[in-house]
Amino acid sequence: MGKKLSVFILIAIFQMSFIIEKDKPAYIIYNAKGKEVSYKKMMKSLKKSDMVFFGELHNNPIAHWMQLEVTKTLFDAKKTDLVLGAEMFESDNQLILNEYLSESISKKSFKKEARLWDNYTTDYEPLVELAKKNKLPFIATNIPRRYASVVFKKGIEALNDFSDEAKKYIAPLPIKIDLELNCYKSMLEMMRGKGNTNFPKAQAIKDATMAHFILENWKKGQTFLHYNGSFHSDNHEGIVWYIQQKEADAQVKTISVVEQDDIKKLTKENKGVADFIICVPSNMTKTY
């Protein structure tokens, strides 16, 4: 009997090992130190935050699904004290976005006029529809791309020549830019020898403008959940740096989505990029 039991246990262990080996998780969440954490623990932290920056990989389906899930969970906790906002909407489209959320215009008109990203329908529409259904504000935070293009081509000083009306869609001038921040410094190093600092400055004007409109539409007691490319909030730089220049005491949490061939252990370069890192297999299918 003892021998049969031993054989049975060995078979059971073999089967369990086989199942574990075949398991293919779509993501694992880590904290900044690289320790695996649960979704519940991450959300417990996010619920206490004034602002949450969800740094996505624009074409990653897990990122977009997790954005929706995080938004739903935060809404359950915060209700009307939740404010949404996104890099994917430009500030001069706020009126159109508001008109759609209030059902003043049709979805067809909104999609025609709002200069939406090509992957809007699959990746961002669920977030907008959630806001619409629950009467949540959704803030178009990004600088109009035509103005960012001017900075890239002519320099930040060119913004001074715009009308007062145009300047309403940009962070107040003059805008402080610290090219020693790693997010901008790395851009300069990539362009070494080309002698053009306008590229990182164009990115900085986006970050400053997004921070400006976040602060304009947030008040104490609310949680502002912002969706943006991970570049704009990784390492608490970009938008977060501009937020902290104005609201040093704001409780800010960041999320970053990263891809690795093996997600069972967070790599050294991905540790610390955010408060919470959602690690996804690098061979995950893309949304575009």
Backbone as CSV, one residue per row, in Angstrom:
resi,resn,N_x,N_y,N_z,CA_x,CA_y,CA_z,C_x,C_y,C_z
1,MET,0.832,-1.208,0.000,0.000,0.000,0.000,0.866,1.258,0.000
2,GLY,1.946,1.219,0.829,2.834,2.373,0.903,3.498,2.660,-0.425
3,LYS,3.890,1.579,-1.132,4.547,1.738,-2.434,3.593,2.342,-3.451
4,LYS,2.332,1.854,-3.439,1.335,2.370,-4.369,1.064,3.850,-4.100
5,LEU,1.014,4.209,-2.814,0.784,5.609,-2.445,1.914,6.495,-2.938
6,SER,3.151,5.999,-2.810,4.315,6.756,-3.264,4.254,6.985,-4.769
7,VAL,3.873,5.934,-5.486,3.766,6.051,-6.944,2.683,7.063,-7.309
8,PHE,1.568,6.999,-6.587,0.461,7.925,-6.834,0.904,9.375,-6.614
9,ILE,1.646,9.605,-5.538,2.140,10.956,-5.217,3.089,11.451,-6.308
10,LEU,3.977,10.569,-6.772,4.914,10.942,-7.830,4.179,11.325,-9.110
11,ILE,3.139,10.553,-9.439,2.349,10.847,-10.638,1.652,12.200,-10.490
12,ALA,1.117,12.432,-9.287,0.415,13.699,-9.031,1.372,14.875,-9.157
13,ILE,2.579,14.740,-8.599,3.585,15.805,-8.689,3.968,16.058,-10.142
14,PHE,4.125,14.972,-10.907,4.474,15.090,-12.324,3.373,15.840,-13.083
15,GLN,2.133,15.494,-12.787,1.010,16.151,-13.471,0.937,17.621,-13.111
16,MET,1.144,17.939,-11.830,1.127,19.337,-11.396,2.247,20.125,-12.053
17,SER,3.419,19.531,-12.156,4.556,20.192,-12.808,4.254,20.449,-14.272
18,PHE,3.572,19.487,-14.893,3.226,19.632,-16.298,2.251,20.789,-16.492
19,ILE,1.279,20.883,-15.569,0.296,21.962,-15.651,0.968,23.319,-15.461
20,ILE,1.840,23.402,-14.458,2.545,24.657,-14.186,3.399,25.057,-15.384
21,GLU,4.068,24.095,-15.981,4.928,24.365,-17.133,4.112,24.888,-18.301
22,LYS,2.881,24.385,-18.420,2.036,24.799,-19.537,1.331,26.128,-19.291
23,ASP,1.302,26.596,-18.037,0.622,27.841,-17.713,1.323,29.010,-18.385
24,LYS,0.559,29.876,-19.047,1.141,31.020,-19.748,0.410,32.291,-19.337
25,PRO,0.831,32.909,-18.247,0.159,34.130,-17.789,0.322,35.268,-18.798
26,ALA,-0.733,36.053,-18.957,-0.698,37.180,-19.893,0.034,38.381,-19.308
27,TYR,0.125,38.423,-17.974,0.840,39.533,-17.327,1.152,39.147,-15.883
28,ILE,2.119,39.838,-15.321,2.415,39.767,-13.889,2.650,41.202,-13.424
29,ILE,2.085,41.558,-12.282,2.268,42.902,-11.729,3.395,42.879,-10.701
30,TYR,4.292,43.848,-10.812,5.391,43.995,-9.862,5.346,45.384,-9.244
31,ASN,5.925,45.507,-8.043,6.118,46.849,-7.483,7.457,47.387,-7.971
32,ALA,7.802,48.588,-7.532,9.011,49.244,-8.038,10.284,48.448,-7.747
33,LYS,10.263,47.664,-6.671,11.441,46.877,-6.306,11.524,45.539,-7.035
34,GLY,10.493,45.245,-7.820,10.507,43.997,-8.574,9.852,42.840,-7.859
35,LYS,9.097,43.144,-6.791,8.373,42.099,-6.075,6.986,41.935,-6.674
36,GLU,6.585,40.698,-6.922,5.266,40.444,-7.499,4.178,40.854,-6.508
37,VAL,3.158,41.560,-7.019,2.039,41.991,-6.181,0.728,41.638,-6.872
38,SER,-0.321,41.576,-6.110,-1.633,41.251,-6.658,-2.311,42.501,-7.207
39,TYR,-3.271,42.293,-8.069,-4.095,43.398,-8.579,-4.776,44.113,-7.409
40,LYS,-5.276,43.343,-6.444,-5.963,43.914,-5.293,-5.052,44.840,-4.500
41,LYS,-3.811,44.426,-4.308,-2.868,45.262,-3.550,-2.524,46.529,-4.323
42,MET,-2.353,46.411,-5.627,-2.087,47.596,-6.443,-3.251,48.575,-6.333
43,MET,-4.465,48.068,-6.459,-5.631,48.942,-6.432,-5.822,49.588,-5.062
44,LYS,-5.474,48.894,-4.009,-5.570,49.481,-2.665,-4.715,50.740,-2.586
45,SER,-3.554,50.693,-3.203,-2.662,51.860,-3.227,-3.214,52.954,-4.134
46,LEU,-3.701,52.573,-5.305,-4.194,53.566,-6.264,-5.406,54.322,-5.733
47,LYS,-6.254,53.643,-4.987,-7.475,54.270,-4.455,-7.159,55.420,-3.505
48,LYS,-5.977,55.394,-2.894,-5.583,56.439,-1.947,-4.885,57.618,-2.630
49,SER,-4.710,57.530,-3.929,-3.895,58.504,-4.651,-4.711,59.688,-5.158
50,ASP,-4.042,60.827,-5.252,-4.655,62.004,-5.867,-4.655,61.870,-7.390
51,MET,-3.575,61.321,-7.915,-3.434,61.171,-9.356,-2.772,59.840,-9.670
52,VAL,-3.261,59.203,-10.714,-2.700,57.933,-11.176,-2.376,58.090,-12.653
53,PHE,-1.145,57.772,-13.009,-0.721,57.844,-14.405,-0.513,56.435,-14.927
54,PHE,-1.343,56.054,-15.878,-1.251,54.724,-16.469,-0.425,54.831,-17.743
55,GLY,0.843,54.433,-17.646,1.759,54.505,-18.787,1.633,53.272,-19.656
56,GLU,1.065,53.430,-20.813,0.782,52.298,-21.686,1.826,52.140,-22.781
57,LEU,1.810,50.969,-23.395,2.412,50.762,-24.704,1.235,50.844,-25.654
58,HIS,1.269,51.782,-26.582,0.075,52.146,-27.335,-0.596,50.979,-28.059
59,ASN,0.203,49.972,-28.461,-0.379,48.884,-29.253,-0.503,47.570,-28.474
60,ASN,-0.451,47.663,-27.151,-0.472,46.454,-26.333,-1.886,46.183,-25.808
61,PRO,-2.491,45.053,-26.163,-3.875,44.783,-25.761,-4.057,44.604,-24.262
62,ILE,-3.043,44.059,-23.593,-3.139,43.882,-22.142,-3.171,45.250,-21.459
63,ALA,-2.386,46.185,-21.957,-2.389,47.543,-21.399,-3.783,48.148,-21.478
64,HIS,-4.419,48.013,-22.629,-5.735,48.632,-22.813,-6.809,47.926,-21.992
65,TRP,-6.722,46.615,-21.903,-7.669,45.880,-21.061,-7.490,46.259,-19.597
66,MET,-6.237,46.344,-19.154,-5.974,46.700,-17.765,-6.396,48.137,-17.459
67,GLN,-6.262,49.043,-18.432,-6.743,50.410,-18.232,-8.234,50.412,-17.905
68,LEU,-8.974,49.625,-18.670,-10.412,49.559,-18.456,-10.738,48.953,-17.096
69,GLU,-10.034,47.892,-16.720,-10.289,47.241,-15.438,-9.925,48.160,-14.268
70,VAL,-8.793,48.833,-14.377,-8.377,49.770,-13.321,-9.409,50.896,-13.190
71,THR,-9.891,51.387,-14.318,-10.884,52.458,-14.299,-12.167,52.000,-13.619
72,LYS,-12.624,50.810,-13.948,-13.845,50.274,-13.326,-13.678,50.136,-11.818
73,THR,-12.526,49.623,-11.402,-12.290,49.418,-9.970,-12.205,50.745,-9.232
74,LEU,-11.537,51.728,-9.840,-11.453,53.050,-9.218,-12.823,53.717,-9.156
75,PHE,-13.615,53.520,-10.193,-14.959,54.107,-10.189,-15.811,53.506,-9.078
76,ASP,-15.697,52.209,-8.875,-16.450,51.560,-7.804,-16.103,52.158,-6.445
77,ALA,-14.861,52.595,-6.305,-14.399,53.151,-5.026,-14.650,54.653,-4.908
78,LYS,-14.439,55.377,-6.010,-14.465,56.845,-5.957,-15.760,57.465,-6.471
79,LYS,-16.503,56.716,-7.283,-17.749,57.225,-7.888,-17.474,58.548,-8.618
80,THR,-18.216,59.591,-8.300,-18.074,60.857,-9.035,-16.824,61.644,-8.636
81,ASP,-16.050,61.110,-7.711,-14.772,61.744,-7.372,-13.635,61.207,-8.242
82,LEU,-13.992,60.558,-9.324,-13.004,60.086,-10.297,-13.070,60.972,-11.537
83,VAL,-11.898,61.441,-11.970,-11.777,62.246,-13.188,-10.844,61.514,-14.138
84,LEU,-11.226,61.423,-15.392,-10.409,60.751,-16.393,-9.792,61.766,-17.333
85,GLY,-8.662,61.407,-17.912,-8.009,62.279,-18.884,-7.016,61.477,-19.696
86,ALA,-6.634,62.011,-20.866,-5.774,61.217,-21.738,-4.934,62.056,-22.684
87,GLU,-3.735,61.563,-22.905,-2.828,62.101,-23.927,-3.464,62.035,-25.305
88,MET,-4.334,61.065,-25.535,-4.870,60.783,-26.868,-5.893,61.808,-27.342
89,PHE,-6.243,62.756,-26.483,-7.183,63.813,-26.851,-6.507,65.173,-26.686
90,GLU,-6.597,65.992,-27.714,-5.935,67.304,-27.703,-6.852,68.365,-27.108
91,SER,-6.244,69.308,-26.417,-6.992,70.259,-25.598,-8.028,71.067,-26.380
92,ASP,-7.775,71.329,-27.648,-8.755,72.103,-28.419,-9.951,71.262,-28.856
93,ASN,-9.942,69.976,-28.495,-11.091,69.112,-28.761,-11.944,68.872,-27.512
94,GLN,-11.668,69.624,-26.450,-12.429,69.423,-25.215,-13.915,69.686,-25.413
95,LEU,-14.240,70.726,-26.152,-15.641,71.057,-26.382,-16.366,69.915,-27.091
96,ILE,-15.723,69.367,-28.128,-16.338,68.262,-28.875,-16.509,67.040,-27.976
97,LEU,-15.484,66.763,-27.168,-15.552,65.633,-26.250,-16.676,65.829,-25.236
98,ASN,-16.783,67.048,-24.689,-17.850,67.343,-23.731,-19.236,67.204,-24.366
99,GLU,-19.345,67.655,-25.598,-20.635,67.569,-26.296,-21.050,66.116,-26.495
100,TYR,-20.079,65.266,-26.780,-20.411,63.849,-26.945,-20.782,63.217,-25.613
101,LEU,-20.018,63.516,-24.565,-20.289,62.932,-23.250,-21.665,63.331,-22.735
102,SER,-22.100,64.537,-23.077,-23.413,65.016,-22.626,-24.531,64.660,-23.606
103,GLU,-24.174,63.908,-24.655,-25.126,63.458,-25.678,-25.719,64.608,-26.481
104,SER,-24.966,65.709,-26.586,-25.416,66.834,-27.411,-25.149,66.577,-28.884
105,ILE,-24.124,65.756,-29.166,-23.818,65.394,-30.543,-23.755,63.878,-30.654
106,SER,-23.870,63.383,-31.878,-23.864,61.945,-32.114,-22.456,61.371,-32.078
107,LYS,-22.384,60.060,-31.930,-21.094,59.382,-32.000,-20.452,59.595,-33.361
108,LYS,-21.260,59.590,-34.403,-20.751,59.787,-35.754,-20.085,61.148,-35.898
109,SER,-20.725,62.182,-35.379,-20.147,63.538,-35.443,-18.869,63.630,-34.613
110,PHE,-18.901,63.012,-33.440,-17.726,63.018,-32.573,-16.534,62.375,-33.262
111,LYS,-16.747,61.208,-33.836,-15.648,60.494,-34.485,-15.146,61.229,-35.721
112,LYS,-16.011,61.962,-36.353,-15.630,62.682,-37.571,-14.785,63.908,-37.266
113,GLU,-15.064,64.558,-36.142,-14.466,65.873,-35.880,-13.375,65.898,-34.819
114,ALA,-13.234,64.850,-34.039,-12.358,64.924,-32.860,-10.900,64.520,-33.087
115,ARG,-10.479,64.271,-34.312,-9.091,63.887,-34.599,-8.639,62.731,-33.704
116,LEU,-9.401,61.672,-33.733,-9.133,60.510,-32.879,-7.987,59.681,-33.435
117,TRP,-7.288,58.993,-32.552,-6.218,58.098,-32.968,-6.816,56.937,-33.765
118,ASP,-6.013,56.348,-34.621,-6.488,55.258,-35.478,-7.004,54.069,-34.674
119,ASN,-6.446,53.847,-33.490,-6.877,52.711,-32.661,-7.908,53.116,-31.612
120,TYR,-8.584,54.216,-31.839,-9.579,54.698,-30.873,-10.657,53.661,-30.601
121,THR,-11.254,53.122,-31.656,-12.410,52.243,-31.496,-12.104,51.024,-30.634
122,THR,-10.946,50.410,-30.841,-10.602,49.208,-30.076,-10.026,49.530,-28.703
123,ASP,-9.274,50.617,-28.590,-8.456,50.818,-27.391,-8.933,51.915,-26.441
124,TYR,-9.559,52.970,-26.958,-9.926,54.095,-26.093,-11.432,54.337,-25.989
125,GLU,-12.157,53.887,-26.987,-13.607,54.073,-26.941,-14.238,53.451,-25.698
126,PRO,-13.814,52.258,-25.250,-14.415,51.708,-24.022,-14.261,52.632,-22.809
127,LEU,-13.154,53.374,-22.735,-12.928,54.298,-21.622,-13.849,55.508,-21.725
128,VAL,-13.987,56.033,-22.918,-14.873,57.180,-23.135,-16.321,56.782,-22.866
129,GLU,-16.701,55.606,-23.314,-18.077,55.153,-23.103,-18.360,54.911,-21.625
130,LEU,-17.358,54.442,-20.884,-17.522,54.279,-19.438,-17.763,55.642,-18.784
131,ALA,-16.983,56.640,-19.210,-17.159,57.998,-18.680,-18.548,58.532,-19.030
132,LYS,-18.962,58.312,-20.240,-20.269,58.784,-20.709,-21.407,58.145,-19.912
133,LYS,-21.344,56.841,-19.743,-22.377,56.104,-19.020,-22.498,56.562,-17.575
134,ASN,-21.352,56.866,-16.946,-21.334,57.199,-15.524,-21.198,58.694,-15.251
135,LYS,-21.309,59.492,-16.321,-21.264,60.962,-16.198,-19.990,61.454,-15.511
136,LEU,-18.872,60.865,-15.919,-17.573,61.280,-15.406,-16.933,62.281,-16.365
137,PRO,-16.235,63.268,-15.844,-15.491,64.170,-16.735,-14.338,63.435,-17.392
138,PHE,-14.095,63.758,-18.642,-12.975,63.174,-19.379,-12.224,64.351,-20.010
139,ILE,-10.981,64.540,-19.597,-10.234,65.737,-19.967,-9.272,65.471,-21.114
140,ALA,-9.375,66.313,-22.135,-8.441,66.275,-23.268,-7.221,67.082,-22.859
141,THR,-6.135,66.406,-22.506,-5.013,67.098,-21.857,-3.879,67.505,-22.777
142,ASN,-3.779,66.892,-23.942,-2.562,67.074,-24.750,-2.589,68.371,-25.550
143,ILE,-1.419,68.883,-25.843,-1.284,70.056,-26.690,-1.726,69.705,-28.114
144,PRO,-2.409,70.600,-28.808,-2.722,70.316,-30.215,-1.439,69.999,-30.979
145,ARG,-1.478,68.948,-31.749,-0.252,68.476,-32.405,0.363,69.520,-33.324
146,ARG,-0.448,70.414,-33.860,0.096,71.449,-34.749,1.039,72.390,-33.988
147,TYR,0.775,72.599,-32.698,1.637,73.461,-31.901,2.920,72.741,-31.493
148,ALA,2.804,71.453,-31.168,4.001,70.668,-30.871,4.898,70.601,-32.097
149,SER,4.289,70.535,-33.281,5.053,70.507,-34.526,5.807,71.815,-34.744
150,VAL,5.191,72.929,-34.351,5.858,74.235,-34.463,7.095,74.269,-33.572
151,VAL,6.977,73.748,-32.352,8.127,73.708,-31.441,9.249,72.871,-32.035
152,PHE,8.893,71.736,-32.613,9.898,70.861,-33.214,10.618,71.556,-34.377
153,LYS,9.885,72.311,-35.164,10.465,72.934,-36.353,11.149,74.267,-36.069
154,LYS,10.579,75.053,-35.150,11.053,76.426,-34.968,11.569,76.737,-33.568
155,GLY,11.337,75.848,-32.630,11.759,76.115,-31.258,10.603,76.595,-30.405
156,ILE,10.769,76.481,-29.091,9.695,76.819,-28.173,9.355,78.304,-28.184
157,GLU,10.317,79.142,-28.547,10.085,80.583,-28.575,8.989,80.958,-29.569
158,ALA,8.784,80.126,-30.581,7.781,80.415,-31.605,6.367,80.447,-31.034
159,LEU,6.159,79.817,-29.889,4.832,79.813,-29.284,4.420,81.198,-28.809
160,ASN,5.401,82.048,-28.543,5.093,83.409,-28.091,4.334,84.201,-29.129
161,ASP,4.457,83.822,-30.383,3.833,84.573,-31.473,2.373,84.194,-31.702
162,PHE,1.910,83.174,-31.002,0.524,82.758,-31.201,-0.441,83.683,-30.479
163,SER,-1.687,83.685,-30.914,-2.722,84.540,-30.330,-3.057,84.074,-28.918
164,ASP,-3.710,84.969,-28.176,-4.139,84.616,-26.827,-5.114,83.446,-26.866
165,GLU,-5.934,83.380,-27.901,-6.887,82.289,-28.052,-6.153,80.952,-28.194
166,ALA,-5.097,80.947,-29.026,-4.322,79.724,-29.237,-3.618,79.296,-27.950
167,LYS,-3.133,80.266,-27.203,-2.381,79.957,-25.987,-3.242,79.322,-24.898
168,LYS,-4.564,79.399,-25.038,-5.455,78.755,-24.076,-5.308,77.236,-24.095
169,TYR,-4.775,76.715,-25.189,-4.657,75.267,-25.356,-3.273,74.737,-25.021
170,ILE,-2.446,75.616,-24.437,-1.058,75.278,-24.096,-0.823,75.636,-22.633
171,ALA,0.104,74.974,-21.996,0.501,75.367,-20.641,0.971,76.824,-20.663
172,PRO,0.720,77.576,-19.594,1.108,78.991,-19.567,2.593,79.186,-19.877
173,LEU,2.873,80.151,-20.726,4.246,80.499,-21.083,4.798,81.499,-20.078
174,PRO,6.108,81.535,-19.830,7.123,80.622,-20.372,7.097,79.261,-19.657
175,ILE,7.534,78.252,-20.337,7.522,76.903,-19.794,8.953,76.477,-19.473
176,LYS,9.149,76.057,-18.240,10.468,75.581,-17.826,10.730,74.203,-18.420
177,ILE,11.896,74.039,-19.025,12.272,72.738,-19.579,13.649,72.358,-19.036
178,ASP,13.718,71.217,-18.396,14.975,70.720,-17.849,15.484,69.575,-18.727
179,LEU,16.400,69.884,-19.601,16.924,68.875,-20.522,17.858,67.879,-19.839
180,GLU,18.094,68.071,-18.531,18.883,67.106,-17.771,18.033,65.958,-17.250
181,LEU,16.709,66.103,-17.323,15.850,64.977,-16.967,16.145,63.836,-17.929
182,ASN,16.228,62.639,-17.398,16.647,61.511,-18.219,15.757,61.295,-19.433
183,CYS,14.455,61.538,-19.279,13.544,61.291,-20.403,13.874,62.180,-21.598
184,TYR,14.341,63.396,-21.338,14.708,64.301,-22.431,16.184,64.151,-22.809
185,LYS,17.000,63.910,-21.798,18.436,63.738,-22.050,18.701,62.560,-22.964
186,SER,17.939,61.474,-22.780,18.119,60.297,-23.629,17.774,60.602,-25.079
187,MET,16.813,61.492,-25.285,16.476,61.913,-26.651,17.623,62.682,-27.289
188,LEU,18.227,63.555,-26.495,19.359,64.329,-27.004,20.519,63.416,-27.371
189,GLU,20.733,62.405,-26.553,21.831,61.469,-26.839,21.559,60.681,-28.108
190,MET,20.303,60.364,-28.349,19.931,59.669,-29.579,20.182,60.539,-30.812
191,MET,20.076,61.843,-30.610,20.232,62.777,-31.732,21.606,63.436,-31.727
192,ARG,22.537,62.843,-31.016,23.881,63.401,-30.873,24.477,63.710,-32.247
193,GLY,25.007,64.919,-32.371,25.631,65.316,-33.631,24.679,66.019,-34.580
194,LYS,23.381,65.954,-34.286,22.407,66.591,-35.179,22.119,68.027,-34.756
195,GLY,22.562,68.361,-33.536,22.495,69.744,-33.093,21.095,70.312,-32.953
196,ASN,20.099,69.497,-32.633,18.733,69.981,-32.532,18.129,69.565,-31.194
197,THR,17.869,70.559,-30.339,17.247,70.276,-29.047,15.733,70.418,-29.114
198,ASN,15.220,70.698,-30.279,13.780,70.942,-30.398,12.945,69.681,-30.201
199,PHE,13.492,68.526,-30.538,12.715,67.292,-30.389,12.348,67.045,-28.931
200,PRO,13.312,67.010,-27.998,12.925,66.835,-26.592,12.084,67.996,-26.064
201,LYS,12.285,69.187,-26.598,11.478,70.330,-26.159,10.030,70.175,-26.604
202,ALA,9.825,69.596,-27.777,8.463,69.336,-28.248,7.775,68.313,-27.351
203,GLN,8.552,67.327,-26.849,7.995,66.361,-25.909,7.697,67.028,-24.572
204,ALA,8.582,67.914,-24.154,8.394,68.602,-22.868,7.164,69.498,-22.891
205,ILE,6.911,70.137,-24.026,5.730,71.012,-24.116,4.454,70.177,-24.010
206,LYS,4.504,68.948,-24.498,3.365,68.033,-24.331,3.179,67.709,-22.849
207,ASP,4.278,67.345,-22.182,4.208,66.980,-20.764,3.703,68.150,-19.920
208,ALA,4.227,69.339,-20.182,3.832,70.519,-19.419,2.352,70.836,-19.628
209,THR,1.900,70.693,-20.862,0.491,70.982,-21.155,-0.427,69.955,-20.522
210,MET,-0.044,68.680,-20.594,-0.868,67.654,-19.946,-0.943,67.882,-18.445
211,ALA,0.184,68.221,-17.829,0.190,68.510,-16.390,-0.707,69.704,-16.071
212,HIS,-0.654,70.710,-16.915,-1.455,71.923,-16.710,-2.948,71.606,-16.695
213,PHE,-3.408,70.859,-17.682,-4.844,70.583,-17.765,-5.301,69.546,-16.728
214,ILE,-4.394,68.709,-16.290,-4.725,67.811,-15.177,-4.973,68.638,-13.915
215,LEU,-4.063,69.540,-13.605,-4.202,70.370,-12.409,-5.401,71.306,-12.497
216,GLU,-5.704,71.769,-13.693,-6.852,72.653,-13.894,-8.170,71.945,-13.609
217,ASN,-8.169,70.627,-13.726,-9.420,69.871,-13.620,-9.438,68.887,-12.453
218,TRP,-8.552,69.067,-11.511,-8.475,68.211,-10.335,-8.591,69.048,-9.083
219,LYS,-9.249,68.504,-8.072,-9.281,69.148,-6.766,-9.100,68.104,-5.682
220,LYS,-8.682,68.535,-4.530,-8.393,67.629,-3.424,-9.614,66.768,-3.113
221,GLY,-9.371,65.499,-2.885,-10.445,64.558,-2.616,-10.801,63.720,-3.824
222,GLN,-10.404,64.202,-5.007,-10.632,63.454,-6.237,-9.408,62.609,-6.588
223,THR,-9.636,61.623,-7.435,-8.536,60.893,-8.055,-8.608,61.161,-9.551
224,PHE,-7.525,61.656,-10.108,-7.432,61.890,-11.552,-6.657,60.727,-12.152
225,LEU,-7.323,59.968,-13.020,-6.684,58.843,-13.704,-6.342,59.272,-15.118
226,HIS,-5.054,59.265,-15.433,-4.592,59.750,-16.735,-3.960,58.623,-17.533
227,TYR,-4.374,58.518,-18.803,-3.822,57.514,-19.712,-2.815,58.189,-20.638
228,ASN,-1.618,57.617,-20.683,-0.577,58.208,-21.537,0.453,57.147,-21.884
229,GLY,1.234,57.429,-22.916,2.350,56.561,-23.225,3.300,56.525,-22.044
230,SER,3.897,55.370,-21.783,4.735,55.214,-20.596,5.878,56.224,-20.551
231,PHE,6.366,56.659,-21.720,7.450,57.637,-21.763,7.101,58.877,-20.952
232,HIS,5.850,59.262,-20.957,5.434,60.527,-20.350,5.313,60.479,-18.827
233,SER,5.451,59.292,-18.224,5.374,59.229,-16.754,6.379,58.282,-16.121
234,ASP,7.134,57.537,-16.927,8.141,56.628,-16.363,9.153,57.387,-15.510
235,ASN,9.593,56.724,-14.451,10.596,57.283,-13.534,10.132,58.576,-12.869
236,HIS,8.808,58.763,-12.812,8.217,59.977,-12.225,8.754,61.234,-12.899
237,GLU,9.044,61.118,-14.182,9.483,62.279,-14.953,8.342,62.719,-15.871
238,GLY,8.661,63.486,-16.904,7.640,63.910,-17.848,6.503,64.658,-17.173
239,ILE,5.278,64.195,-17.366,4.100,64.865,-16.783,4.222,64.954,-15.267
240,VAL,4.668,63.880,-14.646,4.727,63.824,-13.189,5.673,64.898,-12.651
241,TRP,6.795,65.106,-13.322,7.745,66.141,-12.901,7.079,67.513,-12.925
242,TYR,6.317,67.792,-13.962,5.625,69.090,-14.054,4.536,69.205,-12.991
243,ILE,3.845,68.117,-12.702,2.843,68.132,-11.631,3.504,68.508,-10.311
244,GLN,4.641,67.900,-10.042,5.306,68.102,-8.753,5.906,69.499,-8.607
245,GLN,6.117,70.189,-9.715,6.575,71.583,-9.638,5.477,72.483,-9.076
246,LYS,4.226,72.093,-9.305,3.085,72.904,-8.874,2.411,72.347,-7.617
247,GLU,2.349,71.011,-7.517,1.670,70.352,-6.398,2.602,69.315,-5.785
248,ALA,3.565,69.802,-5.041,4.600,68.916,-4.487,4.018,67.887,-3.524
249,ASP,2.886,68.197,-2.894,2.309,67.293,-1.896,1.312,66.309,-2.488
250,ALA,1.059,66.400,-3.777,0.087,65.497,-4.400,0.565,64.049,-4.303
251,GLN,-0.348,63.169,-3.937,-0.037,61.745,-3.846,-0.187,61.127,-5.234
252,VAL,0.948,60.897,-5.887,0.955,60.426,-7.271,1.446,58.986,-7.341
253,LYS,0.731,58.165,-8.087,1.159,56.796,-8.345,1.236,56.582,-9.855
254,THR,2.223,55.795,-10.263,2.404,55.536,-11.685,2.363,54.038,-11.980
255,ILE,1.888,53.742,-13.176,1.868,52.376,-13.701,2.623,52.402,-15.017
256,SER,3.393,51.380,-15.285,4.066,51.273,-16.572,3.905,49.852,-17.100
257,VAL,3.586,49.753,-18.373,3.504,48.452,-19.021,4.814,48.194,-19.757
258,VAL,5.428,47.057,-19.469,6.691,46.691,-20.120,6.532,45.309,-20.743
259,GLU,7.383,45.023,-21.701,7.372,43.706,-22.345,8.705,43.006,-22.102
260,GLN,8.639,41.721,-21.788,9.834,40.901,-21.600,9.607,39.535,-22.238
261,ASP,10.684,38.906,-22.685,10.575,37.546,-23.205,10.133,36.594,-22.098
262,ASP,10.666,36.796,-20.914,10.307,35.989,-19.750,9.764,36.931,-18.680
263,ILE,8.512,36.776,-18.311,7.903,37.729,-17.377,7.941,37.241,-15.924
264,LYS,8.565,36.097,-15.691,8.545,35.531,-14.345,9.453,36.275,-13.367
265,LYS,10.331,37.098,-13.880,11.188,37.924,-13.034,11.413,39.247,-13.745
266,LEU,11.196,40.335,-13.035,11.370,41.656,-13.638,12.849,41.951,-13.846
267,THR,13.202,42.380,-15.045,14.604,42.670,-15.345,15.065,43.930,-14.615
268,LYS,16.353,44.046,-14.463,16.943,45.170,-13.734,16.542,46.505,-14.335
269,GLU,16.545,46.591,-15.684,16.237,47.872,-16.326,14.776,48.284,-16.157
270,ASN,13.900,47.326,-15.845,12.490,47.651,-15.667,12.107,47.914,-14.215
271,LYS,12.996,47.588,-13.297,12.724,47.895,-11.894,12.755,49.410,-11.678
272,GLY,11.810,49.897,-10.922,11.808,51.308,-10.561,11.246,52.259,-11.591
273,VAL,10.853,51.772,-12.757,10.341,52.700,-13.777,8.994,53.287,-13.365
274,ALA,8.281,52.585,-12.474,6.991,53.067,-11.997,6.718,52.461,-10.627
275,ASP,5.657,52.920,-9.992,5.272,52.337,-8.711,4.755,50.921,-8.900
276,PHE,4.095,50.701,-10.040,3.625,49.369,-10.394,3.947,49.099,-11.857
277,ILE,4.531,47.942,-12.106,4.948,47.571,-13.459,4.148,46.353,-13.890
278,ILE,3.430,46.493,-14.978,2.677,45.374,-15.541,3.543,44.764,-16.629
279,CYS,4.047,43.582,-16.363,4.985,42.925,-17.268,4.227,41.943,-18.162
280,VAL,4.390,42.124,-19.482,3.632,41.368,-20.481,4.606,40.631,-21.399
281,PRO,4.279,39.430,-21.815,5.158,38.719,-22.757,5.400,39.533,-24.032
282,SER,6.641,39.557,-24.484,6.991,40.367,-25.655,6.360,39.872,-26.940
283,ASN,5.886,38.615,-26.945,5.246,38.102,-28.141,3.722,38.260,-28.110
284,MET,3.254,39.071,-27.159,1.811,39.354,-27.082,1.349,39.997,-28.383
285,THR,0.197,39.588,-28.871,-0.349,40.178,-30.093,-0.583,41.670,-29.896
286,LYS,-0.537,42.442,-30.981,-0.659,43.895,-30.923,-2.035,44.341,-31.442
287,THR,-2.448,45.523,-31.007,-3.719,46.053,-31.472,-3.580,46.723,-32.844
288,TYR,-2.335,47.030,-33.225,-2.100,47.566,-34.572,-0.620,47.392,-34.899
